[in-house]
Amino acid sequence: MSISKRLHDATVMALLASHISFFEQHTHGHILNRFTTDIKTLDNFVFAFLEMIDYFVKCLTAVIIVIYLYPTVLLFIIPSVVYLMHLR
């Protein structure tokens, strides 16, 4: 939540620091519509990034637990990873 708040505050400060000619060329509705669209995009990006990190940590934890409990799985994992890297 604090990430979104900081991004919002930075966006507002950048908008307020713009030249007066910007406000003369664009209507208030256009500025407000663009601002809300940008904030929505930023919020979606932050949420997707945090969701991706959560998914990555869960997958990595599961792999570590499986390798810890069944070390013989490495006999299958290592050749599979090498083969997949070769295909890539």
N, CA, C and O of each residue as an XYZ file, in Angstrom:
352
protein
N       0.820     -1.194      0.000
C       0.000      0.000      0.000
C       0.863      1.258      0.000
O       0.517      2.259     -0.627
N       1.988      1.197      0.708
C       2.842      2.383      0.755
C       3.503      2.634     -0.600
O       3.803      3.778     -0.940
N       3.734      1.569     -1.378
C       4.300      1.752     -2.716
C       3.335      2.560     -3.576
O       3.741      3.503     -4.255
N       2.073      2.193     -3.544
C       1.066      2.912     -4.339
C       0.946      4.359     -3.882
O       0.794      5.261     -4.705
N       1.013      4.584     -2.573
C       0.911      5.946     -2.043
C       2.094      6.795     -2.499
O       1.916      7.951     -2.884
N       3.296      6.229     -2.457
C       4.468      6.984     -2.901
C       4.407      7.296     -4.395
O       4.758      8.398     -4.816
N       3.956      6.311     -5.207
C       3.818      6.550     -6.639
C       2.768      7.621     -6.919
O       2.956      8.472     -7.789
N       1.669      7.575     -6.183
C       0.605      8.571     -6.342
C       1.130      9.951     -5.982
O       0.905     10.913     -6.715
N       1.828     10.052     -4.859
C       2.359     11.351     -4.437
C       3.366     11.897     -5.444
O       3.361     13.092     -5.739
N       4.224     11.035     -5.968
C       5.204     11.480     -6.956
C       4.526     11.943     -8.238
O       4.963     12.909     -8.863
N       3.466     11.257     -8.627
C       2.733     11.640     -9.833
C       2.035     12.986     -9.642
O       2.046     13.825    -10.543
N       1.438     13.190     -8.487
C       0.771     14.463     -8.197
C       1.785     15.600     -8.188
O       1.527     16.668     -8.743
N       2.940     15.374     -7.558
C       3.960     16.422     -7.513
C       4.480     16.756     -8.913
O       4.734     17.920     -9.220
N       4.641     15.728     -9.766
C       5.088     15.977    -11.141
C       4.025     16.761    -11.915
O       4.359     17.632    -12.719
N       2.767     16.458    -11.678
C       1.688     17.184    -12.355
C       1.637     18.631    -11.885
O       1.460     19.544    -12.691
N       1.791     18.837    -10.588
C       1.749     20.199    -10.060
C       2.971     21.020    -10.468
O       2.908     22.249    -10.506
N       4.080     20.350    -10.770
C       5.306     21.058    -11.161
C       5.347     21.373    -12.653
O       6.289     22.014    -13.119
N       4.351     20.938    -13.401
C       4.368     21.188    -14.843
C       4.068     22.660    -15.133
O       3.521     23.381    -14.298
N       4.440     23.076    -16.327
C       4.279     24.477    -16.733
C       2.802     24.822    -16.898
O       1.966     23.954    -17.146
N       2.509     26.093    -16.756
C       1.135     26.569    -16.869
C       0.591     26.359    -18.281
O      -0.617     26.230    -18.476
N       1.489     26.327    -19.256
C       1.039     26.124    -20.634
C       0.408     24.733    -20.813
O      -0.478     24.548    -21.647
N       0.871     23.773    -20.029
C       0.263     22.439    -20.088
C      -1.213     22.507    -19.704
O      -2.058     21.882    -20.346
N      -1.519     23.269    -18.653
C      -2.905     23.384    -18.196
C      -3.743     24.228    -19.153
O      -4.960     24.059    -19.233
N      -3.095     25.128    -19.870
C      -3.828     25.940    -20.851
C      -4.174     25.136    -22.101
O      -5.191     25.392    -22.746
N      -3.324     24.161    -22.443
C      -3.541     23.383    -23.657
C      -4.512     22.228    -23.462
O      -5.137     21.783    -24.424
N      -4.651     21.733    -22.235
C      -5.489     20.565    -21.968
C      -6.621     20.941    -21.019
O      -6.461     21.765    -20.119
N      -7.757     20.314    -21.247
C      -8.905     20.573    -20.375
C      -8.723     19.836    -19.052
O      -7.942     18.890    -18.947
N      -9.459     20.290    -18.058
C      -9.376     19.661    -16.734
C      -9.836     18.208    -16.786
O      -9.279     17.343    -16.111
N     -10.851     17.957    -17.590
C     -11.351     16.591    -17.719
C     -10.324     15.662    -18.340
O     -10.173     14.518    -17.912
N      -9.615     16.155    -19.352
C      -8.583     15.350    -20.002
C      -7.442     15.052    -19.031
O      -6.954     13.923    -18.978
N      -7.017     16.049    -18.269
C      -5.937     15.851    -17.292
C      -6.367     14.865    -16.226
O      -5.607     13.965    -15.871
N      -7.578     15.023    -15.710
C      -8.068     14.123    -14.667
C      -8.238     12.702    -15.178
O      -7.905     11.744    -14.481
N      -8.756     12.563    -16.395
C      -8.934     11.237    -16.984
C      -7.587     10.547    -17.181
O      -7.436      9.367    -16.864
N      -6.611     11.286    -17.703
C      -5.274     10.712    -17.914
C      -4.614     10.349    -16.583
O      -3.973      9.305    -16.469
N      -4.773     11.210    -15.583
C      -4.182     10.966    -14.274
C      -4.771      9.710    -13.638
O      -4.025      8.875    -13.127
N      -6.074      9.566    -13.660
C      -6.694      8.385    -13.054
C      -6.329      7.114    -13.813
O      -6.151      6.060    -13.203
N      -6.217      7.205    -15.135
C      -5.800      6.037    -15.924
C      -4.374      5.626    -15.570
O      -4.082      4.440    -15.422
N      -3.484      6.617    -15.434
C      -2.095      6.314    -15.076
C      -1.995      5.702    -13.681
O      -1.227      4.763    -13.473
N      -2.749      6.213    -12.742
C      -2.731      5.666    -11.378
C      -3.269      4.242    -11.376
O      -2.731      3.379    -10.683
N      -4.318      3.989    -12.138
C      -4.873      2.638    -12.240
C      -3.839      1.677    -12.822
O      -3.687      0.557    -12.334
N      -3.132      2.110    -13.861
C      -2.089      1.282    -14.474
C      -0.968      0.995    -13.481
O      -0.500     -0.140    -13.388
N      -0.536      2.008    -12.742
C       0.509      1.809    -11.739
C       0.066      0.842    -10.649
O       0.835     -0.027    -10.238
N      -1.164      0.987    -10.181
C      -1.674      0.084     -9.140
C      -1.728     -1.353     -9.638
O      -1.371     -2.277     -8.907
N      -2.172     -1.549    -10.876
C      -2.216     -2.900    -11.440
C      -0.815     -3.481    -11.603
O      -0.601     -4.668    -11.361
N       0.140     -2.645    -12.012
C       1.516     -3.109    -12.176
C       2.117     -3.515    -10.841
O       2.764     -4.559    -10.747
N       1.914     -2.709     -9.810
C       2.450     -3.025     -8.482
C       1.834     -4.322     -7.971
O       2.545     -5.174     -7.439
N       0.531     -4.481     -8.123
C      -0.130     -5.701     -7.656
C       0.379     -6.922     -8.409
O       0.635     -7.958     -7.796
N       0.532     -6.820     -9.722
C       1.022     -7.955    -10.506
C       2.454     -8.303    -10.130
O       2.806     -9.481    -10.067
N       3.285     -7.295     -9.879
C       4.672     -7.539     -9.486
C       4.735     -8.246     -8.135
O       5.482     -9.211     -7.975
N       3.959     -7.773     -7.168
C       3.960     -8.413     -5.845
C       3.389     -9.827     -5.917
O       3.852    -10.720     -5.208
N       2.396    -10.031     -6.761
C       1.829    -11.363     -6.943
C       2.852    -12.305     -7.572
O       2.924    -13.476     -7.197
N       3.644    -11.808     -8.523
C       4.684    -12.612     -9.153
C       5.766    -12.992     -8.145
O       6.233    -14.131     -8.144
N       6.167    -12.064     -7.295
C       7.168    -12.365     -6.272
C       6.640    -13.417     -5.308
O       7.373    -14.332     -4.931
N       5.383    -13.300     -4.906
C       4.772    -14.283     -4.014
C       4.758    -15.673     -4.649
O       5.078    -16.660     -3.987
N       4.393    -15.753     -5.917
C       4.358    -17.026     -6.630
C       5.759    -17.623     -6.741
O       5.939    -18.826     -6.550
N       6.751    -16.784     -7.051
C       8.126    -17.253     -7.169
C       8.640    -17.807     -5.848
O       9.279    -18.859     -5.831
N       8.374    -17.123     -4.750
C       8.825    -17.588     -3.428
C       8.157    -18.913     -3.075
O       8.811    -19.809     -2.541
N       6.881    -19.049     -3.362
C       6.183    -20.304     -3.075
C       6.743    -21.458     -3.902
O       6.936    -22.555     -3.377
N       7.005    -21.227     -5.177
C       7.571    -22.285     -6.032
C       8.973    -22.666     -5.575
O       9.309    -23.848     -5.508
N       9.780    -21.680     -5.266
C      11.138    -21.950     -4.811
C      11.128    -22.715     -3.493
O      11.929    -23.631     -3.305
N      10.245    -22.355     -2.590
C      10.123    -23.071     -1.321
C       9.711    -24.512     -1.549
O      10.261    -25.415     -0.919
N       8.764    -24.744     -2.429
C       8.320    -26.108     -2.714
C       9.456    -26.943     -3.304
O       9.629    -28.103     -2.931
N      10.222    -26.365     -4.215
C      11.339    -27.095     -4.814
C      12.394    -27.420     -3.765
O      12.921    -28.533     -3.744
N      12.705    -26.475     -2.906
C      13.700    -26.711     -1.854
C      13.243    -27.803     -0.901
O      14.041    -28.652     -0.501
N      11.978    -27.790     -0.537
C      11.454    -28.823      0.375
C      11.515    -30.199     -0.277
O      11.906    -31.177      0.361
N      11.128    -30.273     -1.547
C      11.163    -31.568     -2.244
C      12.595    -32.075     -2.358
O      12.844    -33.262     -2.148
N      13.530    -31.207     -2.682
C      14.927    -31.622     -2.797
C      15.480    -32.029     -1.438
O      16.269    -32.969     -1.343
N      15.074    -31.332     -0.396
C      15.544    -31.672      0.954
C      15.004    -33.038      1.394
O      15.735    -33.834      1.983
N      13.743    -33.302      1.111
C      13.131    -34.561      1.547
C      13.525    -35.746      0.674
O      13.681    -36.863      1.168
N      13.687    -35.499     -0.626
C      14.013    -36.576     -1.566
C      15.204    -36.158     -2.427
O      15.012    -35.718     -3.561
N      16.423    -36.286     -1.918
C      17.587    -35.836     -2.692
C      17.797    -36.616     -3.992
O      18.488    -36.142     -4.894
N      17.213    -37.792     -4.090
C      17.362    -38.556     -5.333
C      16.628    -37.904     -6.506
O      16.880    -38.241     -7.663
N      15.744    -36.997     -6.214
C      15.028    -36.275     -7.267
C      16.017    -35.460     -8.107
O      15.766    -35.188     -9.281
N      17.132    -35.076     -7.502
C      18.149    -34.323     -8.236
C      18.675    -35.102     -9.439
O      19.106    -34.511    -10.429
N      18.636    -36.436     -9.346
C      19.087    -37.248    -10.478
C      18.219    -37.028    -11.717
O      18.681    -37.200    -12.845
N      16.967    -36.648    -11.500
C      16.054    -36.376    -12.608
C      15.982    -34.880    -12.943
O      15.788    -34.501    -14.098
N      16.138    -34.055    -11.934
C      15.992    -32.615    -12.137
C      17.159    -32.046    -12.938
O      16.951    -31.287    -13.885
N      18.364    -32.404    -12.568
C      19.536    -31.814    -13.221
C      19.564    -32.117    -14.726
O      19.740    -31.191    -15.518
N      19.397    -33.383    -15.151
C      19.368    -33.610    -16.609
C      18.191    -32.915    -17.299
O      18.318    -32.452    -18.432
N      17.063    -32.844    -16.623
C      15.901    -32.170    -17.224
C      16.169    -30.683    -17.425
O      15.829    -30.127    -18.470
N      16.772    -30.040    -16.439
C      17.081    -28.612    -16.545
C      18.109    -28.373    -17.647
O      17.990    -27.421    -18.419
N      19.119    -29.241    -17.717
C      20.127    -29.100    -18.765
C      19.478    -29.254    -20.140
O      19.777    -28.482    -21.052
N      18.605    -30.228    -20.297
C      17.920    -30.447    -21.573
C      17.018    -29.265    -21.942
O      16.993    -28.836    -23.095
N      16.284    -28.745    -20.964
C      15.408    -27.605    -21.231
C      16.197    -26.353    -21.586
O      15.761    -25.563    -22.424
N      17.351    -26.164    -20.957
C      18.208    -25.014    -21.287
C      18.766    -25.174    -22.711
O      18.914    -24.199    -23.448
N      19.066    -26.401    -23.069
C      19.555    -26.659    -24.428
C      18.452    -26.372    -25.453
O      18.737    -25.819    -26.515
N      17.216    -26.730    -25.159
C      16.099    -26.436    -26.062
C      15.838    -24.938    -26.179
O      15.479    -24.432    -27.242
N      16.019    -24.274    -25.109
C      15.763    -22.830    -25.088
C      16.725    -22.127    -25.993
O      16.675    -20.904    -26.116
